[in-house]
């Protein structure tokens, strides 16, 4: 019973971060299950099954608070669903750990770019429609994000969110809300793939239920936070999370000593906090400029 309560709390915290920053539910939840000795494929399957419910709750909440661009959601769903299904179906034979560090290096660079964009650019131009974003841009983005989400237990948000934030014409809260909302379809397709490849027997439904409860409670709170947090501050928060998530992958790949890892984290978190404080202190100087495209 104690484990179930802990899992529910972790599910709540993970969804609160995921729903407000567009990432981290899968990574956090999967890491916890792996700590409890669950096999990687079974852990990923359990998380994705829980996400079917938590992402539905998150999507409804984001739509209600006006954080969703339906055009982005439609363009991401199909390629993302295909990538997630294939990634789940062939999880056992895909060398995801070999590819992941290279993806993390790319995303780390995007994380620093996102920080730069929202910290040093006082004006950010946002298009009132997304027609100028080529549809072909979303096909590889959705497929790759969905594929890594299934193989690694989390990757939809950490990949899709920073790439979309790197575009100069999409509002921050709509990036977060749209990525979270589209994840519902990704969770369904990856779960179907896991059922085909693993069956029902390897999924711990009590743990899945505990993760669901925590996520459902956190979903509307996270969507509300996205609605009220200023775009530049939200961008800094997301950028910092992108950097920390991918630095973790890179450091673990090269087996960096724990003492050095701690120093790296302290330095990065220190600069992140300074950036957040700076933006809060200068909120009146930051502006979002809307224009027809």
Residue frames relative to the residue before (quaternion, step in Angstrom):
aa qw qx qy qz dx dy dz
X 1.0000 0.0000 0.0000 0.0000 0.00 0.00 0.00
X 0.6353 0.5385 -0.3300 0.4445 3.56 1.00 -0.84
X 0.6378 0.5295 -0.3256 0.4549 3.58 1.01 -0.82
X 0.6465 0.5267 -0.3182 0.4510 3.58 1.00 -0.83
X 0.6453 0.5095 -0.3187 0.4716 3.58 1.01 -0.81
X 0.6371 0.5208 -0.3183 0.4707 3.57 1.00 -0.86
X 0.6581 0.5086 -0.3065 0.4629 3.58 0.95 -0.88
X 0.6336 0.5259 -0.3312 0.4608 3.59 1.02 -0.77
X 0.6516 0.5042 -0.3059 0.4771 3.58 1.01 -0.84
X 0.6442 0.5059 -0.3148 0.4795 3.57 0.99 -0.84
X 0.6374 0.5263 -0.3219 0.4616 3.58 1.01 -0.83
X 0.6389 0.5238 -0.3165 0.4661 3.57 1.04 -0.81
X 0.6878 0.4776 -0.2824 0.4680 3.58 0.84 -1.01
X 0.6565 0.5199 -0.3122 0.4486 3.58 0.96 -0.89
X 0.6802 0.4724 -0.2916 0.4786 3.60 0.96 -0.84
X 0.6018 0.5579 -0.3573 0.4460 3.58 1.10 -0.66
X 0.6695 0.4654 -0.2838 0.5045 3.57 1.01 -0.85
X 0.6758 0.5101 -0.2940 0.4434 3.58 0.86 -1.00
X 0.7070 0.4804 -0.2701 0.4433 3.56 0.86 -0.95
X 0.7323 0.4131 -0.2394 0.4855 3.57 1.11 -0.61
X 0.7758 0.2981 -0.1676 0.5302 3.60 1.17 -0.54
X 0.5167 -0.6890 0.3930 0.3224 3.60 1.26 -0.03
X 0.7851 0.2014 -0.1347 0.5700 3.61 1.19 0.33
X 0.6932 0.5449 -0.3726 0.2893 3.51 -1.49 0.10
X 0.5093 0.6423 -0.4567 0.3456 3.66 1.10 -0.23
X 0.7074 0.4659 -0.2701 0.4579 3.57 0.77 -1.03
X 0.6590 0.5169 -0.3107 0.4495 3.57 0.91 -0.92
X 0.6860 0.4883 -0.2839 0.4587 3.58 0.87 -0.97
X 0.7035 0.4746 -0.2716 0.4540 3.56 0.79 -1.03
X 0.6607 0.5052 -0.3113 0.4597 3.59 0.92 -0.86
X 0.6302 0.5358 -0.3338 0.4521 3.59 0.97 -0.84
X 0.6509 0.5184 -0.3122 0.4584 3.57 0.99 -0.83
X 0.6660 0.4992 -0.3042 0.4633 3.59 0.91 -0.89
X 0.6331 0.5246 -0.3269 0.4659 3.58 1.04 -0.75
X 0.6121 0.5496 -0.3378 0.4574 3.58 1.10 -0.69
X 0.6886 0.4624 -0.2670 0.4906 3.56 1.14 -0.67
X 0.6122 -0.6150 0.3284 0.3732 3.58 1.27 0.22
X 0.4179 0.6925 -0.4838 0.3343 3.59 1.23 0.33
X 0.5264 -0.6270 0.4700 0.3298 3.59 -1.01 0.81
X 0.6393 -0.5727 0.3494 0.3758 3.62 -1.03 0.77
X 0.6811 0.4849 -0.3036 0.4568 3.60 0.84 -0.92
X 0.6746 0.4883 -0.2930 0.4697 3.59 0.94 -0.89
X 0.6306 0.5296 -0.3286 0.4625 3.60 1.05 -0.77
X 0.6663 0.4961 -0.2974 0.4706 3.56 0.92 -0.93
X 0.6384 0.5265 -0.3221 0.4599 3.58 1.02 -0.82
X 0.6591 0.5153 -0.3076 0.4532 3.61 0.93 -0.88
X 0.6547 0.5116 -0.3043 0.4658 3.56 0.97 -0.89
X 0.6906 0.4795 -0.2929 0.4553 3.58 0.88 -0.90
X 0.6187 0.5229 -0.3506 0.4700 3.57 1.07 -0.62
X 0.6384 0.5043 -0.3206 0.4851 3.60 1.02 -0.77
X 0.6554 0.5407 -0.3066 0.4291 3.57 1.02 -0.82
X 0.5115 0.6257 -0.4330 0.3993 3.61 1.17 -0.38
X 0.7210 0.4096 -0.2298 0.5096 3.57 1.00 -0.86
X 0.6943 0.4896 -0.2969 0.4360 3.61 0.82 -0.97
X 0.6680 0.4854 -0.3135 0.4689 3.60 1.02 -0.73
X 0.5899 0.5469 -0.3653 0.4686 3.58 1.16 -0.58
X 0.6614 0.4933 -0.2964 0.4809 3.58 0.95 -0.90
X 0.6546 0.5142 -0.3044 0.4631 3.56 1.01 -0.84
X 0.6568 0.5222 -0.3081 0.4483 3.57 0.96 -0.90
X 0.6486 0.5092 -0.3130 0.4712 3.57 0.93 -0.91
X 0.6631 0.5137 -0.3027 0.4524 3.58 0.95 -0.88
X 0.6693 0.4919 -0.3008 0.4687 3.59 0.95 -0.88
X 0.6276 0.5231 -0.3365 0.4683 3.59 1.01 -0.76
X 0.6524 0.5326 -0.3058 0.4440 3.56 0.95 -0.91
X 0.7395 0.3875 -0.2193 0.5048 3.59 1.02 -0.78
X 0.5294 -0.6814 0.3862 0.3260 3.62 1.26 0.22
X 0.4457 0.7175 -0.4307 0.3178 3.58 1.15 0.60
X 0.6476 0.5579 -0.2880 0.4318 3.60 1.28 0.04
X 0.1884 -0.7186 0.6569 0.1288 3.55 -1.13 0.81
X 0.3680 -0.7788 0.4646 0.2056 3.58 -0.29 1.27
X 0.6004 0.5745 -0.3565 0.4272 3.60 1.10 -0.63
X 0.6545 0.4996 -0.3059 0.4780 3.57 0.98 -0.85
X 0.6386 0.5378 -0.3228 0.4457 3.56 0.95 -0.89
X 0.6743 0.5051 -0.2960 0.4501 3.60 0.86 -0.96
X 0.6881 0.4904 -0.2844 0.4529 3.58 0.99 -0.84
X 0.6955 0.4810 -0.2761 0.4568 3.60 1.12 -0.60
X 0.5993 0.6449 -0.3571 0.3121 3.57 1.02 -0.83
X 0.7190 0.4710 -0.2844 0.4247 3.62 0.67 -1.06
X 0.7165 0.4055 -0.2920 0.4868 3.67 0.64 -0.92
X 0.6309 0.5398 -0.3363 0.4444 3.59 1.05 -0.70
X 0.6536 0.5163 -0.3076 0.4601 3.58 0.99 -0.84
X 0.6438 0.5151 -0.3182 0.4679 3.59 0.99 -0.83
X 0.6660 0.5045 -0.2966 0.4625 3.58 0.91 -0.93
X 0.6629 0.5084 -0.3032 0.4584 3.58 0.96 -0.87
X 0.6550 0.5195 -0.3128 0.4508 3.59 0.94 -0.89
X 0.6859 0.4758 -0.2814 0.4732 3.58 0.90 -0.96
X 0.6429 0.5288 -0.3231 0.4502 3.57 0.99 -0.80
X 0.6712 0.4823 -0.2905 0.4822 3.59 1.01 -0.82
X 0.6549 0.5437 -0.3085 0.4247 3.56 1.00 -0.86
X 0.8030 0.2536 -0.1070 0.5286 3.56 0.99 -0.86
X 0.1824 0.8360 -0.5017 0.1270 3.59 1.19 0.54
X 0.6833 0.5285 -0.2947 0.4087 3.57 0.89 -0.93
X 0.7738 0.3568 -0.1876 0.4886 3.60 1.07 -0.63
X 0.5916 0.5762 -0.3645 0.4302 3.60 1.27 0.10
X 0.3352 -0.7619 0.5180 0.1972 3.62 -0.69 1.03
X 0.0418 -0.8569 0.5138 0.0022 3.56 0.63 1.16
X 0.6363 0.5520 -0.3319 0.4245 3.59 1.06 -0.72
X 0.6226 0.5407 -0.3385 0.4532 3.57 1.18 -0.53
X 0.7166 0.4503 -0.2424 0.4744 3.55 0.99 -0.88
X 0.5850 0.6582 -0.3567 0.3120 3.57 1.02 -0.87
X 0.6538 0.5154 -0.3538 0.4263 3.69 0.83 -0.77
X 0.6413 0.5218 -0.3286 0.4567 3.60 1.03 -0.75
X 0.6339 0.5093 -0.3195 0.4865 3.56 1.05 -0.79
X 0.6475 0.5346 -0.3157 0.4419 3.59 1.00 -0.84
X 0.6188 0.5333 -0.3456 0.4618 3.61 1.03 -0.72
X 0.6473 0.5151 -0.3044 0.4722 3.58 0.99 -0.90
X 0.6998 0.4671 -0.2703 0.4680 3.57 0.88 -0.96
X 0.5845 0.5655 -0.3690 0.4498 3.58 1.12 -0.60
X 0.6409 0.5164 -0.3105 0.4754 3.55 1.02 -0.84
X 0.6457 0.5084 -0.3138 0.4756 3.57 1.02 -0.81
X 0.6172 0.5599 -0.3430 0.4335 3.56 1.05 -0.76
X 0.6669 0.4808 -0.2936 0.4877 3.58 0.97 -0.87
X 0.6264 0.5300 -0.3403 0.4593 3.58 1.08 -0.70
X 0.6350 0.5258 -0.3238 0.4642 3.58 0.99 -0.85
X 0.6339 0.5174 -0.3271 0.4728 3.59 0.97 -0.85
X 0.6528 0.5178 -0.3067 0.4601 3.58 0.92 -0.95
X 0.6635 0.5358 -0.3073 0.4221 3.55 0.87 -0.99
X 0.7846 0.3540 -0.1815 0.4755 3.57 0.79 -0.99
X 0.6582 0.5057 -0.3193 0.4573 3.59 1.19 -0.34
X 0.8127 0.2973 -0.1265 0.4849 3.57 0.85 -0.97
X 0.6655 0.4440 -0.3190 0.5083 3.61 1.19 -0.26
X 0.3174 -0.7873 0.5007 0.1694 3.55 -0.33 1.27
X 0.7638 0.2541 -0.1458 0.5752 3.57 1.15 -0.68
X 0.0585 -0.7759 0.6279 0.0178 3.53 -0.91 0.94
X 0.2812 -0.7762 0.5454 0.1448 3.57 -0.71 1.10
X 0.0626 -0.7969 0.6008 -0.0130 3.54 -0.85 1.05
X 0.3801 -0.7192 0.5356 0.2268 3.57 -0.85 1.00
X 0.4360 -0.6978 0.5009 0.2684 3.58 -1.06 0.71
X 0.7472 0.1257 -0.1772 0.6281 3.58 1.27 0.05
X 0.4429 -0.7350 0.4670 0.2133 3.54 -1.20 0.57
X 0.2853 0.8027 -0.4906 0.1830 3.60 1.19 0.41
X 0.6537 0.5350 -0.3188 0.4300 3.55 1.13 -0.57
X 0.5832 0.5304 -0.3862 0.4790 3.60 1.28 -0.09
X 0.4197 -0.7457 0.4625 0.2322 3.57 -0.41 1.26
X 0.5163 -0.6565 0.4579 0.3047 3.56 -0.93 0.95
X 0.6139 0.5666 -0.3532 0.4211 3.60 1.06 -0.68
X 0.5487 0.6166 -0.3827 0.4152 3.57 1.21 -0.45
X 0.7061 0.4860 -0.2621 0.4433 3.59 1.01 -0.83
X 0.5705 0.6196 -0.3896 0.3725 3.63 1.12 -0.51
X 0.7288 0.3787 -0.2670 0.5042 3.66 0.66 -0.93
X 0.6087 0.5609 -0.3584 0.4319 3.60 1.04 -0.71
X 0.6924 0.4800 -0.2748 0.4633 3.57 0.83 -1.02
X 0.6672 0.5131 -0.3076 0.4437 3.58 0.91 -0.94
X 0.6912 0.4792 -0.2830 0.4610 3.59 0.82 -1.00
X 0.6617 0.5032 -0.3105 0.4610 3.58 0.92 -0.90
X 0.6697 0.4961 -0.2963 0.4665 3.59 0.96 -0.86
X 0.6365 0.5445 -0.3135 0.4473 3.56 1.03 -0.88
X 0.7182 0.4327 -0.2533 0.4826 3.59 0.82 -0.98
X 0.5733 0.5819 -0.3787 0.4350 3.56 1.17 -0.53
X 0.6985 0.4641 -0.2679 0.4742 3.58 0.93 -0.88
X 0.7183 0.4603 -0.2695 0.4466 3.59 0.86 -0.89
X 0.7832 0.3365 -0.1763 0.4923 3.58 1.07 -0.62
X 0.5229 -0.6483 0.4148 0.3664 3.59 1.25 -0.03
X 0.7897 -0.0205 0.0073 0.6131 3.58 1.26 0.05
X 0.3414 0.7440 -0.5078 0.2683 3.57 -0.73 0.97
X 0.5073 0.6554 -0.4255 0.3635 3.57 1.20 -0.37
X 0.7357 0.4121 -0.2303 0.4857 3.57 0.71 -1.05
X 0.6829 0.5027 -0.3100 0.4299 3.63 0.78 -0.94
X 0.7070 0.4092 -0.2720 0.5087 3.61 1.14 -0.47
X 0.7232 0.4613 -0.2639 0.4411 3.59 0.72 -1.06
X 0.6658 0.5386 -0.3188 0.4063 3.60 0.88 -0.90
X 0.7222 0.4223 -0.2949 0.4617 3.68 0.66 -0.89
X 0.6202 0.5371 -0.3594 0.4447 3.60 1.02 -0.70
X 0.6773 0.4697 -0.2941 0.4839 3.60 0.93 -0.85
X 0.6441 0.5188 -0.3291 0.4557 3.60 1.03 -0.69
X 0.6058 0.5611 -0.3583 0.4356 3.58 1.19 -0.48
X 0.5630 0.5604 -0.3891 0.4664 3.58 1.28 -0.28
X 0.4472 -0.7438 0.4408 0.2290 3.55 -0.89 0.93
X 0.7499 0.4441 -0.2027 0.4464 3.59 1.18 -0.23
X 0.6225 0.5094 -0.3586 0.4737 3.59 1.18 0.46
X 0.4566 -0.7070 0.4736 0.2595 3.56 -0.78 1.07
X 0.6005 -0.6238 0.3723 0.3341 3.57 -0.96 0.93
X 0.7097 0.4635 -0.2853 0.4473 3.59 0.72 -1.01
X 0.6553 0.4973 -0.3220 0.4686 3.59 1.13 -0.56
X 0.5592 0.5559 -0.3873 0.4778 3.57 1.22 -0.41
X 0.6851 0.4869 -0.2795 0.4642 3.57 0.81 -1.06
X 0.7009 0.4810 -0.2732 0.4502 3.58 0.82 -0.99
X 0.6753 0.4963 -0.2930 0.4603 3.59 0.97 -0.84
X 0.6407 0.5110 -0.3209 0.4748 3.58 1.00 -0.80
X 0.6650 0.5010 -0.3007 0.4651 3.58 0.93 -0.87
X 0.6732 0.5054 -0.2967 0.4509 3.59 0.94 -0.88
X 0.6809 0.4854 -0.2916 0.4645 3.59 0.92 -0.87
X 0.5578 0.6326 -0.3858 0.3739 3.60 1.17 -0.46
X 0.5071 0.6472 -0.4211 0.3830 3.60 1.21 -0.36
X 0.6841 0.4687 -0.2807 0.4833 3.58 0.91 -0.94
X 0.6228 0.5462 -0.3351 0.4489 3.58 1.05 -0.75
X 0.6573 0.5167 -0.3025 0.4576 3.57 0.96 -0.90
X 0.6419 0.5217 -0.3251 0.4584 3.60 0.99 -0.80
X 0.7073 0.4710 -0.2729 0.4510 3.58 0.79 -1.01
X 0.6562 0.4862 -0.3250 0.4768 3.59 0.96 -0.74
X 0.6227 0.5348 -0.3404 0.4586 3.60 1.05 -0.70
X 0.6298 0.5222 -0.3315 0.4698 3.59 1.01 -0.78
X 0.6484 0.5188 -0.3110 0.4622 3.56 1.00 -0.84
X 0.6564 0.5060 -0.3071 0.4679 3.57 1.02 -0.81
X 0.6365 0.5290 -0.3358 0.4498 3.59 0.99 -0.76
X 0.6539 0.5064 -0.3081 0.4702 3.56 1.04 -0.79
X 0.7548 0.4092 -0.2188 0.4637 3.59 0.86 -0.97
X 0.7929 0.3117 -0.1503 0.5016 3.61 1.04 -0.75
X 0.3556 -0.7056 0.5250 0.3163 3.56 1.05 -0.78
X 0.6638 -0.5278 0.3672 0.3821 3.58 -1.33 0.03
X 0.5855 0.6635 -0.3561 0.3004 3.57 1.10 -0.73
X 0.7158 0.4690 -0.2652 0.4442 3.62 1.05 -0.68
X 0.6088 0.5505 -0.3530 0.4492 3.59 1.27 0.05
X 0.2759 -0.7499 0.5817 0.1518 3.58 -0.83 1.01
X 0.2547 -0.8300 0.4784 0.1315 3.56 -0.09 1.31
X 0.5830 0.5591 -0.3865 0.4452 3.60 1.14 -0.42
X 0.6574 0.4886 -0.3048 0.4861 3.57 1.02 -0.77
X 0.6134 0.5419 -0.3358 0.4662 3.55 1.07 -0.78
X 0.6543 0.5213 -0.3055 0.4548 3.59 0.93 -0.92
X 0.6508 0.5176 -0.3162 0.4566 3.58 0.97 -0.87
X 0.6498 0.5051 -0.3109 0.4754 3.59 0.97 -0.85
X 0.6271 0.5524 -0.3275 0.4408 3.59 1.05 -0.81
X 0.6641 0.5241 -0.3101 0.4338 3.57 0.84 -1.01
X 0.6696 0.4984 -0.2981 0.4631 3.57 0.87 -0.93
X 0.6731 0.5120 -0.2896 0.4482 3.56 0.97 -0.89
X 0.6408 0.5330 -0.3195 0.4508 3.59 1.00 -0.84
X 0.6513 0.5144 -0.3164 0.4594 3.58 0.98 -0.83
X 0.7242 0.4685 -0.2466 0.4419 3.59 0.93 -0.94
X 0.5431 0.6865 -0.3902 0.2854 3.62 1.07 -0.73
X 0.7271 0.4135 -0.2849 0.4681 3.68 0.64 -0.92
X 0.6014 0.5555 -0.3616 0.4460 3.60 1.09 -0.63
X 0.6669 0.5064 -0.2945 0.4605 3.57 0.94 -0.94
X 0.6546 0.5128 -0.3143 0.4580 3.60 0.93 -0.88
X 0.6346 0.5232 -0.3205 0.4699 3.58 1.06 -0.76
X 0.6363 0.5300 -0.3247 0.4570 3.59 1.00 -0.81
X 0.6307 0.5296 -0.3249 0.4649 3.59 1.01 -0.84
X 0.6449 0.5446 -0.3072 0.4395 3.56 1.05 -0.82
X 0.7895 0.3665 -0.1780 0.4590 3.60 0.87 -0.91
X 0.6026 0.5657 -0.3747 0.4200 3.62 1.15 -0.47
X 0.4992 -0.6594 0.4671 0.3129 3.65 -0.80 0.93
X 0.6246 -0.6059 0.3510 0.3457 3.57 -1.01 0.86
X 0.6738 0.4951 -0.3107 0.4521 3.60 0.90 -0.88
X 0.6478 0.4996 -0.3157 0.4808 3.58 1.01 -0.77
X 0.6392 0.5169 -0.3196 0.4713 3.58 0.99 -0.83
X 0.6393 0.5361 -0.3184 0.4501 3.58 1.02 -0.82
X 0.6489 0.5054 -0.3099 0.4770 3.60 1.02 -0.82
X 0.6459 0.5207 -0.3151 0.4609 3.59 0.98 -0.84
X 0.6666 0.4893 -0.2946 0.4790 3.58 0.96 -0.91
X 0.6510 0.5324 -0.3164 0.4390 3.58 0.91 -0.91
X 0.6564 0.5110 -0.3057 0.4632 3.56 0.97 -0.84
X 0.6502 0.5075 -0.3141 0.4702 3.57 1.00 -0.81
X 0.6110 0.5461 -0.3420 0.4599 3.60 1.05 -0.76
X 0.6748 0.5038 -0.2903 0.4545 3.58 0.88 -0.99
X 0.6892 0.4858 -0.2905 0.4523 3.60 0.80 -0.98
X 0.6445 0.5365 -0.3215 0.4397 3.58 0.98 -0.87
X 0.7498 0.4130 -0.2241 0.4658 3.57 0.85 -0.95
X 0.5682 0.5557 -0.3842 0.4699 3.59 1.17 -0.48
X 0.6071 0.5653 -0.3426 0.4411 3.58 1.04 -0.77
X 0.6681 0.4967 -0.2937 0.4698 3.58 0.93 -0.93
X 0.6793 0.5008 -0.2933 0.4492 3.59 0.89 -0.95
X 0.6713 0.5003 -0.3017 0.4562 3.60 0.90 -0.90
X 0.6652 0.4944 -0.3087 0.4666 3.59 0.97 -0.80
X 0.6063 0.5706 -0.3475 0.4313 3.60 1.11 -0.66
X 0.7640 0.3572 -0.1805 0.5062 3.57 0.96 -0.89
X 0.4199 -0.7457 0.4378 0.2757 3.58 1.31 0.29
X 0.1338 0.8033 -0.5609 0.1491 3.57 0.86 0.99
X 0.5499 -0.6308 0.4304 0.3384 3.64 -0.92 0.87
X 0.6142 -0.5955 0.3800 0.3518 3.57 -1.07 0.76
X 0.6256 0.5441 -0.3480 0.4376 3.61 1.03 -0.70
X 0.6656 0.4800 -0.2916 0.4915 3.57 0.99 -0.87
X 0.6206 0.5478 -0.3335 0.4512 3.58 1.04 -0.78
X 0.6464 0.5266 -0.3085 0.4579 3.56 0.99 -0.88
X 0.6437 0.5194 -0.3177 0.4636 3.58 1.00 -0.84
X 0.6427 0.5240 -0.3166 0.4606 3.59 0.96 -0.92
X 0.6673 0.5010 -0.2996 0.4625 3.57 0.91 -0.91
X 0.6525 0.5238 -0.3155 0.4476 3.58 0.93 -0.88
X 0.6557 0.5096 -0.3054 0.4659 3.57 0.97 -0.89
X 0.6853 0.4872 -0.2848 0.4604 3.58 0.86 -0.99
X 0.6677 0.4868 -0.3050 0.4735 3.58 0.90 -0.89
X 0.6160 0.5544 -0.3393 0.4450 3.59 1.07 -0.74
X 0.6808 0.4638 -0.2812 0.4923 3.59 0.90 -0.94
X 0.6115 0.5548 -0.3411 0.4493 3.58 1.07 -0.74
X 0.6667 0.4948 -0.2972 0.4716 3.59 0.90 -0.92
X 0.6315 0.5248 -0.3304 0.4654 3.59 1.00 -0.83
X 0.6510 0.5206 -0.3103 0.4571 3.59 0.99 -0.86
X 0.6467 0.5169 -0.3110 0.4668 3.57 0.98 -0.86
X 0.6605 0.5040 -0.3014 0.4679 3.58 0.93 -0.93
X 0.6415 0.5335 -0.3206 0.4485 3.59 0.99 -0.85
X 0.6726 0.4912 -0.3002 0.4649 3.58 0.90 -0.91
X 0.6444 0.5202 -0.3233 0.4578 3.59 0.94 -0.86
X 0.6833 0.4951 -0.2817 0.4567 3.57 0.98 -0.88
X 0.7772 0.3073 -0.1563 0.5265 3.60 1.17 -0.54
X 0.1993 0.8322 -0.5006 0.1306 3.60 1.17 0.51
X 0.6421 0.5492 -0.3315 0.4197 3.59 1.00 -0.75
X 0.6577 0.5177 -0.3080 0.4522 3.60 1.19 -0.50
X 0.6494 0.5127 -0.3133 0.4662 3.57 1.23 -0.44
X 0.0349 -0.8095 0.5854 -0.0271 3.53 -0.97 0.93
X 0.2468 -0.7119 0.6340 0.1742 3.53 -1.24 0.60
X 0.1397 -0.8071 0.5716 0.0477 3.56 -0.60 1.14
X 0.1941 -0.7953 0.5683 0.0830 3.57 -0.67 1.15
X 0.0745 0.7966 -0.5983 0.0429 3.56 -1.02 0.71
X 0.5177 -0.6242 0.4862 0.3256 3.56 -1.17 0.59
X 0.1031 -0.7897 0.6037 0.0371 3.57 -0.96 0.90
